[in-house]
C-alpha cells in the first residue's frame, strides 16, 4: 500500500463502536492472521507482530484497531523477552488492553476475555518483579492463542 493510500491510525476514542464487527477477510488475511497466531504461540513475537501488521495494513474498517491491539500484545512480549524493556512492555500492554476491551468476548475466533486476563496477569507479574528482575518473569503467564470455529 502506498503512503498516499495508507489508512490513518485512530485512537480508541475516535472509533465508532457501532462499526466494530468482524471484517470479511480474504484468504491472504486469514493465512497471515493464523500464521501470526502460530508464531505468537512459538514465542516468536516480533514475527507474529509482522504477520498481523500485514493484515492490519489492508483493513480499512473500524475493527482494524483489533489488529493494532494484538500487534501491541506481541510487541509487549517481544520487549519483555528479547529486549528486557520494562517501560515499553508496560506501555504496549496498556495500549493493547485499551483497544481489545472494545471487542466482544470472541472476535475472529479468539477469546478476547482470555487474552485480556493474560495481559493483566503478565502486567501483575512484571510489576511484582520490577524492571531489574524481568529475567525471572514467569513465562506461564504468556497466553497460548487458540482459534475457535
N, C-alpha and C positions, 0 to 999 in steps of 0.2 A: 504494500500500500504506500503510495507516495505521501510526502509530507502534506501536500495540498489536500489530499483525501483523508488524512488522519482524523479520527474522531476525537474530539476534545474530552479529556477526563472530567468527570463530575464528582463532586463531593457527595457524601451521604445526604446532606441537607438539600441538595439540588435535585435529587432523584424523585421522580413521580412514582410513589409506591404503588399506585393503581396499575402501573405499567410493568410491574415486576412479575413476569411469567416466564416459564421455561421457553427458551428460544428453540426454533426449528433449526437443528444443527445439521450441516452437511456431513457426509461420510468422513471427509477430511477433518472436520471439527471433532467428531466422535473419536476418530483414531488418535488424534493428538491429546484430547481430553483423557482418554483411557491410558495412553502412554504416560501422561503426566502422573496419573494415579499409580501406575506401576513403578515409575521412577521414585515417587514420593515414598512408597512403601519399601523401597530398597534403600531409603535414606539418601538418595541422590537428589537432594533438594534443589540445587541450582538447575539441574537438568529438568526437573519437574516444573520449576518456575518458567523455564524457556518454552517447554511444550505448551503450557497453559497460556503463556503470553501470546503465542501464535494464534490461539483460538480467540483470545481477548481482542486482538487487533482486528479481527474480521467481524466482530459483533457490533452492530450499530444500535441495538436496543438498550433500554434502561437496565435490563438484567445483566448487562456486561459487567456491572460492578461486582457480581458474584465472582467472576474470574479474577478481578483485582483482589478480592478477599482471599481466595485460595492461593493466589500468587504470593500475597504477603505472608500467609502462613508458611509457605515453603521458604520464603526469604528469611523469616524469623528463625526457622530451624537451621538454615544454612549459616546464618550469623552465629548461632549457638555452637554448632559442631565444627564448622570449618574456620570461622574467624574469631570465635570467643569474644564477641562484642555484645556485652550486656545491654547497653542503651539502645542500639539499633534493633536488637532482637525484641526488646520490650515494646518499642515503638511500633514495630511491624505486627506484633501480636495485638496490640491495642487497635491499630487501624483495621486489621483483618476482622477482629471481633465486631467492631462497629459496623462494618459492611455486611458481614454474614448474619447479623441479627435482623436484617431487613427481610430475610427469606424464611419461607415456611420450613417446618421440620425436615421435609425431604425435598431436595431440589436436584434435578438432573441425576437422580439415583443415589445421591449421597445423603447421609443423615447429618443434617446441619446441627441438630442438638448435640449429637455425639462429638462432632468436631468442635463446637463451642465449649463443651465440657473439657475436652482435651486441651484446648488453648488455655482455659482457666487453670487446669492442673499444672500445665507447663509454666505458666506465669507464677503460680504459687511456689513451685519447685525452684524456679530461678530467683525469686525474691528471698526464699529461705536460704539459699546458698550465697547470694550476693555475687557481685562481679568477679571477685577474686577467687571464687571456688566453683566456677561454672564447669570445670573439668570433672566435677563429681555429680553432674546432673544425672538424675535417674531417667535413663533412656526409655523406660517402660511408659512414661507419660506421653511419649510421641505416639500419636494415633496411627492405626492402620486403616486406610481408607478402603471401603468396600462399596461397590455399586450394587444396588438392588434393582430388580426388574421393574 
